[in-house]
Amino acid sequence: MKEIEKAYFELYPRLCVFAEKILKDSSLAKGAVQEVFLSIIEKKDKLQINTSLKAYLIKAVYNRCLLDKRRKAIHEKHSDRINYEKLYDSALEDDFDDEELAKLELLDRAINSLPEQCKKVFLLNKKQGLSYAKIAVQMEISVKTVDNHISKAMKKIKEFVGNI
C-alpha cells in the first residue's frame, strides 16, 4: 500500500498529462487515472505486477483511456438515435399532432422510469447542457460515474421507447 501511495504522489500528474494527450479532455484524463489507482487499491491483494509499478500504471492508464474513448464513441453514436433535445425544442416552438404528443409522453415516461440519480445526471446533461465534468463537480461524483449514468440512461430509454 505504501508503494502505491508513493507512486500516486510521484506519478499522478505525469499520468494525467499522458491520459489527456489520448483523451483530449483534462477532467476525463484525471478520472481515468483515478480509476486506475482505485482499481489497483481495490485489487491490491490479488494483483500481481510482473513489471515495475510505473510501467504497469502507464499501460493501465493507456488501456483505460482507450476504453473510455470507445465508450464515448459508442455513446455519441447512440445519442443521435434518441433525439431528446430536438423533441423538446420543437415542443416549445410548434403545435403538435397526436403522434408527436404520444412520442413526447413516451419519452417522458422513459425518463421518469430511470433511477433518481441516473435521471438527474441525464437531465443535467441533455436538458441543461452541462458537461460531464460540470455535472461531476455539481453532484460530487466522478466523471466516470457521470459517464456510466448517461450510458445507462441512454440504454434504458432506447429500450423503453425504441426508435421514435
N, C-alpha and C positions, 0 to 999 in steps of 0.2 A: 504494500500500500504506500509506503514511504517513497518507493521508486516512481510510482505513478504520480504521486503528488509533486515530486521534484520535476518530472517530465512535463507535467501540466504547466507549472510556473515557467519553465525554461522554453518549452516548445509551442505553447498555445498561440502566442502572437504570430510566429512564423507559419504555423499550420493554418491559421486564419487567412493569412495572405495567400498561401498556396491554394486554399479552397476557394478564395474569392476570384483568383485567376481562372478557375474552372467554371464556377457558378455565375460569375459576373454580378454578384449581389452580396454585399457585406454582411447583412443580417442573416441571409441563408447560409453563408460560409461559416459564420460563428455558430449557428445552430448545428451545422453538420459536424464541426469539430467537437462541440459539446456532446453531441450524440455519441461520437466515437469514444470519448473519455467516459461517458456514463456507461456505455456498453462494456468497456474494459473493467470498470469498477464492479458492475453487476456480475460479471463472469470471471472475476479475478481468481477464484478457487479452481475453476475448470479450465482456464485459459492457459495454453502452452505456447509461448512465443519462442520460435526457433531462430530468430534473428535478433538484432538489437531492438530495444523498445522503440527507439527513434525510427528505425526502418519500418517496424510494424505499424507505428502511428501514421507515417506518411502513406503507406499502402492502404491502411484502413480509411483515412480521410479521403484519399483518391477514390476508393470504391464507394464510399458514402456519397461523395459528390456526383459520381456517375449515376448512382441510384436516384438521387434527388433530381438530376437533370431528366432522367427517364420518366419519373413520376410527374414532373412539371409538364413535360411534353404530352403525356397521356391526359393530364388534367386539362390542358389547353385544347387538346383535340376534342374532348368530350364536352367541354363547357360551351362549345359552339352549338351543340345539339339542343341544349336547353337554353332557349333564348329568353332568359328571365328578364333581363333589363329591357329588351325590345318589347316584350309583352306589357311590362309596366309603363314604359314610356308611352306606348301607344294608348294605354288606358287613360293617361292624362290628357291626350290630345283629341281623341276621337270618341264618337258614339260606337257602341258595339252591337254586333248582331248576336244572336243567341249562341252561335258556335264559339265566338271569341269569349263571351262571358263564361261559357262552360269550361273553356281552356283555362281561364284565369282562376275559376273556382277550384279546378282540379290541381292547379299549381299551388294555390293557397293551402289546400288540404295536404298536399305532399310536404310542403314546408312546415306546416304545423304538426305533422306526424314525426318530425325529427326530434331527437333528444334535445333538451333545452339548451345545453352548452353548444352543441353542434349547430342548432338553429341560430343561436345568437351570432356565432362566428360566421356562418353563411350569410346572414343578413347584413352584418357589418361589411363584409366583402362585396356582396353583389348589389345590395340596395344603397349602401352609403359610400361604396367605392374605396374603402380603406384597404391599404396594402396588408399583406401578411404580417410584415414587421410591426406596423402600427397596431394591428389587432393584438399581436402578441404582447406588446407593451401595455396596451389598454386593459387586457384581460389577465395580465401577469402569467402568461403561459409561453412555451417556446414556439418559435416559428414553425418547427416541425409538427407540433401539436395542432397549430392552425391549419397547416397543410393537410394533416390527417383528417381533421374535421371537415374541411372543404371537400376533400376527395370522398369521404363517407357520405356527405350530404348530396353531392352530385350523383353518386351511385344510387342512393335510395330514392332521390327524386326521379331519376331516369326510370328506375324500376316501377315507381308509382304512376308516373304519367305516360311512359312510353315515348313515342315521337310525336310531340304536339306541334 
